[in-house]
Amino acid sequence: MMKRVNRVELTGSLALGAFGIFYTVKAFGYRMGTLSEMGPGFFPLVVGLMITSLAGIILLAGIWKERDKAWKKPDLRAMFWTLCALVAFALLVRPFGIIPAVVVLILTCLAARSDTTWPQAAVIAAGLAILAYLLFIVGLGLNLSALRWGV
Amino acid sequence: MENLLPNLAGGFATAIDPLNLFYCFVGVFLGTLVGVLPGVGSLAAISMLMPLTFYVPPETALIMLAGIYYGTQYGGSTASILLNLPGTPSAAVICLDGYPMSQQGRAGVALAMTTIASFFGATCGIIVLTLFAQSLSRIGLSFTSAEYFSLMFLGLVASSTLASGPPVKGIAMVLVGLALGLVGSDVQTGVQRYTFGSMSLFDGINLVALSMGLFGVSEVISSMRSGDSGSHIGKVRLRSLIPTRADLKSSVAPLLRGTAVGAFFGPLPGTGTNLASFMAYVLEKKVARDPSRFGKGAIEGVVAPESANNSAAQTAFVPTLTLGIPGDAVMALLLGVLIMHGIQPGPNLIEAQPKLFWGLVASFWIGNLMLLILNLPLIGLWVKILAIPRKVLLPAILMFMCIGVYSVNNNAVDIGIMIVFGVVGYFMLSLGFEAAPLILGFILGPLMEQYLKRALLLSSGDPMVFVERPISCGFLTVAVAALFLSAVASIRNARRANQPVEDPAADTDGNRP
């Protein structure tokens, strides 16, 4: 079997390294101070450098390694629909209130599942919206509006 | 020690306050629920409930969140026994003998014995906690900043190298957590660090949004498209719960051994309930007269790990409450909640917040009694809950998280932060990075920076202060040794893994296609 670059380890270490370098560069923007009187930049600099060097170690240690059998391919479809659902909630909750936001959230996230028909999804969404209303607004008395129009 | 009884009495007075009783019940109920359901962990549940804790006093908040944690340990074994699917990671070992028992028609006995084992292990764990907390916190009071820095360093090293998965990645995640923990205003100078001018980040990254994203959203994404479970479980009748005399007799010694194993591993940083239940199983197999019975429905293999993980769950509170050093991510979240309520964790906690500490300890007794009732007569309820279809459960979880995060500040930006960390957490998961060490680093980061600054200020910049003080030096030595050993172990593992596949010569050339 030919040895190939282990793309899982490569991606992971590069992402970590990018974060580390960014964090380190940004740390230089804060005052360093001295050992006896550290400025706000000292600790972040140390942390950033350590992250960057660990990314290097992970890269070197893992790049020619066999791909882990247990590796789970990310399910981009599930992620896409979950994110759409969350973003929809974030956008709708302020202008329209909890109930419409919850309904859209649930319908969107059920779009990711193949075992749900539209009528089923509607029932689930309605049931959970009522539950949310009863639990959070009636029961816990949180300061949230159930239904509203406009900002 | 001398004030133990009056203190405990005061604690019970706090714990039987109707509000606290109610939240204690909510906690253990939800804990059992998420324990029973495979795929939803206590970290996700605690993150989901964190927003609620802003509306109640800190002791009530902690009573509820802690209830989730130890309640999970009770529920975790139910799915292991009935479905061969662990409800929590620490209940994975229960599958080995619990599922065979249920195939032999002894599911009821297995469920009853795990509950009894849980109760026994937890009770002993609470006794250990009660007895040692005060003396340990007194030792803690003599620590200076240098000792604290070294102890936190040790805690972080231990929890990242002992975590499942490669230690390098664990350490990297702790560091990322430290890095994220520093976001916000610097305490001394007020300088805004890594906020990019956003008002929402001035007080740092919202812990609720961060942990819900990392543990909640990423878990929902990964189980979003997996199939339904549980429709094929039969009923568990109350009568089938009654163990035989032989069952009870052969459970006594494993119960005691498991509890001891759990009480030993519980307070150690990074080991937690998973290692405790695993070690207890291994120990039982070692001491058994006929080890071949294990894996085929031996009751010892169910009782010992179950008592171990519950006793570990209770003793894990020892370092968290007496020293302010969390041993695992759940404990780190609890400390985070204390900090959000303006309470400084550390050895002063018992003296400064007796109501909180003793109330919490007393609530453990009450909560475990509630769990006993919830899990024995009401076991049928949990079996039914296992049959809730995923298509209802997952959207419901998502809904609770969204409303929860939003309600903290009535701010949709927090949902945005949750989304970002949900994506990050999901990719981390699939790239083999664990999120639990990140939370530890996130909580300890700002504290470590403070202790480091203070220690070096007092020594006028001499870093030798960490080595010259004997206790601090001891912590650092253990930490460095742990790092060294795990490095050696992982290099050896890597060699062994590579050898059979490749001959060494191929490493130097010709490996690019």
Interface residues (C-beta under 8 A of the other chain):
Chain A: M1 M2 K3 R4 V5 V8 E9 T11 G12 A15 L16 F19 Y23 K26 Y30 R31 T34 L35 S36 E37 M38 G39 P40 F43 P44 V47 G48 M50 I51 L54 A55 I57 I58 A61 W64 K65 E66 D68 W71 K72 K73 P74 D75 R77 A78 M79 W81 T82 L83 A85 L86 V87 F89 A90 L91 V93 R94 I98 A101 V102 L105 I106 C109 L110 A112 R113 S114 D115 T116 Q120 I124 A125 G127 L128 L131 A132 F136 L140 L142 N143 L144
Chain B: L52 Y55 V168 K169 I171 A172 L175 V176 L178 A179 L182 D186 Q188 T189 V191 R193 Y194 V217 V220 I221 S222 M224 R225 G227 D228 R390 K391 V392 L394 P395 A396 L398 M399 C402 I403 Y406 S407 N410 A412 I415 G416 M418 I419 G422 V423 Y426 F427 L429 S430 L431 G432 F433 G445 M448 E449 L452 K453 L456 L457 S459 S460 G461 D462 P463 A494 A497 N498 V501 E502 A506 D507 N511 R512 P513
